[in-house]
Amino acid sequence: MIAGALGLLAAGRAAHAQDLDSGTATVRNERGSAEARGRSSGEVTREEMEERAPRSSPDALRFVPGVTIQQTAHGQASPFVRGLTGQQVLLLFDGVRLNTGVYRQGPNQYFFTVDAQSIERLEVVRGSASVRWGSDAIGGAVLATPREPTLDRARPGVTLHPGARLRYGTADGELGGRAEVDAQLGRSVAVLVGGAYRDVGPLESAGPIRALGTWRAPPVPYFEADGRTQRGTGFQEGTFDARAVVRLRHDLHAVAAVYGYRQYDAPRTDLCPPAYGSDRECLRYEEQFRTLAYAALRGNAGPRVRELDVVLSYQRSHERRRLDRPLSAATNGFVDDVDTLGIAVRASTARARLAGTPARPLTLRARYGVEAWRDGVASTSWITFTDVDITRRYSRGQYVDGARMLQGGAWLEAELGYGPHLRVRAGARLAGAAASAGGDPMSATQPVDTSALAALGRAGIEWHPSAALALLANVDQGLRVPNLDDLTSRQQAGPGFQFENPSLAPERSTTYELGARLRLSWLEVEAWGYAMTLGGAITRALRSAAECPAMTPQCAASWSRFQLINATGVSVVAGAEGAVRLQLPWGVSVVATAAFVWAEGPSTEAGTTARVPLSRIPPLNGTVEARWRHPGTGVYVGAAMRWAADQTRLAPADLGDARIPLGGTPGYAVLDLRIGWRWRDHLRAGLSLENAIDSPYRVHGSSINGPGRSLLFTLATRL
Amino acid sequence: MQRSIRPIHPSASWALATLLLLGCETEAPDSTPLDAGSDVPISDAGSVVPSDAPIADAPLVDAATAACAPLASDYTPRAAMSSTDTWPACVSDRGAYVRFDMSTSSIARTTAFERIHLDAANGRPAGLFDPSRDPAPEEFTAARMVYLEPEGLDSRLVRRTDEHHPQPTPSNDCRMAGVVAAYPDYCAGPARLLPVITASFRDGQLGTAGTAPRVLAARIEASLLWFFYLSVYKESLTCATATADCDSAWAYYTGGAQRGGPRHAALSRYVLALEPATHDRIWDGILAVRCWRDLDRANPAADAVLRERARDQLDRALTRGVAVVLRSRLRAIAGASPAEASAHLAFAQVIVPLLDRVARARSPADADRLATLLAVTDPRSLDADGAVATLERLFPCP
């Protein structure tokens, strides 16, 4: 692909020089884009989301190369970036860290709690990025940028833009909408307030997939009698958001915002019913709430302090789960709450000219910041005998009640520029973390009191041999300090019972990547190759029943038992991803993406030096998306295909995971067709025919199959 | 379109959001207060039975058992390390069970059975299954918590099949409520055992039902022992595709112990105390299953004939083992107080219908006779000797 790009360069004419400088400060936190420069990254714009009509924020990332979306439930989804997910991918919302101290090993549902309708842009930085973003950015970082209220300083008085959106889908009977008001109050104050609700029913797929080799349907999901509807897939969801912006000076703003997400009765599909339990048993998330509130000061604070961003944030994550066992007249209940306080201060210097000529200046710009995040956990569990209405609490919940975690760091990055053709970037971070949790004699839980300090670095070079072509090379380090889930949690995970390890050390990664970008007026090509080493990877090790914690009978009773450990060797993740965008005549554009990742690490089995695949690594996959738009009428037509090859390289933990068919997950190709009409900003109507060929498919590692052939209708108005 | 209106105070939207975020979370429930008036066990002064052991038989010189020679097709590792039988040499010849896997999760479920009975570490030093006393409601609650532990007894019992009956269709299983209703014999766990266990725990926790708590406990005990019986047979079948299930067959009988080792749990604890000869024959059957899987290492196993030889030997002995346990309870009725006798009768009334399949296959008349004899409400009207005699005729040999 790189060779092809070089060849095309010789024949093509550059449409525009690639902008090497970061943008000026704006109301919106543009730092995601600025920091992604020179990195392997992908972006999803508001317009793309409106036309693709994703079901969730993770779903909106489906067309980003190097990203796959695993779903353990219809109301849950977890982005995999370069084969990693969960604790190993950092999620940020407007620069505020979403990852809490209880993010689990493996996929989690938390990015689903970001309302896609409140998002202006999503960006994925692929590869280790902890120097810039801190702990957890091993596989990459997902940056969500919210929508802003309209603030036009030329307009006095009060201006209101009410808006409404509606969507209906036949695959799951989804019916929902959003109402919002975009209000400007005078020349300096603007507010965007909105709320949304949707009711999502059971998801109808194109039928079961068949396991590679055995050709038998995997045990999850459970299909209703029609052979298409997947049990345990409906949910209800409400969201609200309010964002106020006050212009303090022409380039300095204060922002106050709150974003709430409320999800109710969302079953976990692989446990509703469980693969080998009664079909009346069901684990559901009765309440999956997240509330994020923050206040920020953003802009330029003088000639020396540019792109200032001071953010004070509070995030509360509330999770209430219920395991119904009606045959046995019992329910198990769990509540886990996390309160996170955060402060982050970031800024940059103006670009200083150090030497050189006006045509080829040698410039220097620095970015720097400090941040700290504190998590407090409340966790409890109980059992209720429903036939006698008696409840008994257990001595501990999934986590240790009262556990605390503090993490943060200070970082500095410098960008040296030489003329318009060369940028050299380097940076370093000093990161620290501490965690503590009390013991629980009733469950033989050991107390935790641990801390870690680490130094990280990164370096990169971006060379533009011509205005159209950029060649890039980066070395970036990643870090993940063990969080409270690693250190204290006991839970039935997909592959088996997992118990804590209070002695874990941080895992550290280094990503080496080479990339090329070609931008012509009619063609854009981007290709990256990378290799990542992961030292001391925190991974699941099989344990015998004798190694289970005392007084934890469900551990020994489980088919498989795991404990998180630091792998003794180095894990390797390597791969490539690329995208081609072709602008054809008559308003037709075609975008194709492809990604491949290969990963293996040391076996955690005692007495062996064998290396084994890492868990849930996506297969070779990609997308093709074609779109035609008529500029005069606003009508657009599109078609998209998502495909994936078979995945038969399974980790030992995958073999016992009911979500993964025996022998591996079969490949697929799914075709979506879209048509729509947009009248300026005032009216937009879209209709999608999803999975037009009604192909049964499942993203590797998911509990659910994707929607079968179905229609999705969207309507949006704004006055 | 733009309209100018009076400014709305920005705090209004914040107030709305605050209401939404503050008012919606549901608190975790507190534990239900204990019923202070019902947590003292009621003792039965007439009891003579130890509280933590199976009901002891009178010293038994069982002529029938002594006369029960193994079949020619049986695996007999105790006879010169299997050198005198027709089985090829295999891993079981030394008489010990050699596990496929280091960990056998089924052991935890037999341990749970023992913890349902006694859990001194958590404040229950008296046996739930002790027929000489009436457990308090809180004891039932504590025991039910053990029964319902994740991946515990309930998790398997709700889907346990009786593989003596044909599977309805290959794609059906007893996870499905419709299959359970249509095939209650095959889906014995959810269809036959679970209702008894659930109702007994419920009534025991309420403490207000007309049935004596020790009777409820006896029904739970009998149902769980039958669950172990079904589990041994089921796991010996599915070992054909998952060798770890052979370990489970062994574990469900022994609780993870070797033939003469300590800490026998669940069914083997009962049988070993009552009739060691039968215990030995069950052990031979378990070793026969392991021997078959050693000789037939294909996956799935290929030698169905050898498999069924082993399983038939195991099942024959195991059925005798259950009959021995039942016999001990019938014999204990004679010397027991009325309350204790009711518990023994309740135990027997759960077990007898479950033995009916094989009893009827051997002698429909005796099967009818046994069912008729046990169809009493008052243990004093039970012809226990007649029932024991019928039982011995039906199940004379392991």
Contacts between the chains, C-beta under 8 A, distances in Angstrom:
chain1	res1	chain2	res2	distance
A	157	B	4	5.1
A	158	B	4	5.2
A	158	B	5	5.8
A	158	B	6	7.3
A	158	B	7	5.2
A	159	B	2	5.1
A	159	B	3	7.8
A	159	B	4	6.9
A	160	B	2	7.1
A	160	B	3	5.7
A	160	B	4	8.0
A	160	B	5	6.3
A	161	B	2	7.3
A	183	B	8	7.6
A	185	B	7	5.1
A	185	B	10	7.2
A	186	B	7	7.9
A	189	B	10	7.4
A	191	B	10	5.7
A	191	B	13	6.7
A	193	B	13	4.3
A	238	B	20	8.0
A	240	B	16	7.5
A	240	B	17	5.5
A	240	B	20	5.6
A	241	B	17	7.9
A	242	B	13	4.5
A	242	B	14	6.2
A	242	B	16	8.0
A	242	B	17	5.3
A	244	B	10	5.8
A	258	B	14	7.1
A	258	B	17	5.0
A	258	B	21	7.5
A	260	B	17	6.3
A	260	B	20	5.8
A	260	B	21	5.3
A	262	B	20	7.4
A	262	B	24	6.3
A	273	B	175	6.6
A	276	B	159	6.7
A	276	B	175	7.1
A	277	B	155	6.5
A	277	B	158	6.7
A	277	B	159	6.5
A	277	B	175	6.4
A	278	B	158	4.8
A	278	B	159	6.4
A	278	B	175	5.6
A	278	B	177	7.4
A	278	B	190	6.9
A	279	B	175	5.0
A	279	B	176	5.0
A	279	B	177	6.0
A	280	B	177	5.9
A	281	B	158	7.7
A	286	B	26	7.1
A	287	B	24	7.5
A	287	B	25	6.5
A	287	B	26	6.2
A	289	B	21	7.9
A	289	B	24	6.9
A	289	B	25	6.5
A	291	B	21	4.5
A	316	B	21	7.6
A	318	B	25	5.1
A	320	B	25	7.4
A	320	B	26	5.9
A	320	B	28	7.7
A	325	B	148	7.2
A	325	B	154	7.2
A	325	B	158	7.8
A	327	B	158	5.3
A	327	B	190	6.2
A	327	B	194	6.0
A	327	B	198	7.6
A	328	B	148	6.2
A	328	B	154	5.0
A	328	B	158	6.5
A	328	B	194	7.0
A	328	B	198	6.1
A	329	B	198	5.4
A	329	B	202	6.7
A	330	B	144	7.9
A	330	B	148	5.1
A	330	B	154	7.8
A	332	B	150	7.5
A	333	B	28	6.6
A	333	B	29	7.1
A	335	B	27	7.8
A	335	B	28	4.4
A	337	B	25	7.8
A	380	B	28	4.8
A	382	B	28	6.4
A	382	B	29	6.2
A	382	B	31	7.1
A	383	B	145	6.2
A	383	B	148	6.4
A	384	B	29	7.0
A	385	B	141	7.2
A	385	B	144	6.5
A	385	B	201	7.6
A	385	B	202	7.4
A	385	B	205	6.5
A	387	B	198	7.1
A	387	B	202	4.6
A	388	B	202	5.6
A	388	B	205	4.6
A	388	B	206	5.6
A	389	B	32	7.3
A	390	B	32	4.6
A	390	B	141	6.0
A	390	B	205	6.0
A	391	B	29	4.9
A	391	B	30	7.2
A	391	B	31	5.7
A	391	B	32	4.8
A	392	B	31	5.1
A	392	B	32	7.1
A	392	B	141	6.7
A	392	B	145	6.1
A	393	B	28	7.6
A	393	B	29	8.0
A	393	B	30	7.0
A	393	B	31	4.7
A	492	B	150	6.2
A	492	B	151	7.5
A	497	B	151	7.2
A	544	B	102	4.8
A	544	B	103	4.5
A	545	B	102	8.0
A	545	B	103	4.1
A	545	B	104	7.2
A	545	B	105	6.8
A	545	B	107	6.9
A	545	B	108	6.8
A	546	B	103	7.4
A	553	B	108	5.5
A	553	B	111	6.9
A	553	B	112	6.2
A	553	B	115	7.7
A	553	B	146	7.7
A	553	B	149	5.4
A	553	B	152	6.7
A	554	B	108	7.9
A	554	B	149	5.3
A	554	B	150	4.0
A	554	B	151	5.0
A	554	B	152	6.7
A	556	B	103	7.5
A	556	B	105	6.5
A	556	B	107	6.9
A	556	B	108	3.9
A	556	B	111	7.7
A	557	B	105	5.2
A	557	B	108	3.6
A	557	B	109	6.0
A	557	B	112	7.3
A	557	B	149	6.8
A	557	B	150	7.3
A	557	B	151	3.9
A	557	B	152	5.5
A	557	B	155	7.8
A	558	B	105	5.9
A	558	B	150	7.8
A	558	B	151	4.7
A	559	B	105	5.6
A	559	B	151	7.7
A	561	B	103	7.0
A	682	B	1	7.9
A	719	B	1	4.4
A	719	B	2	7.9
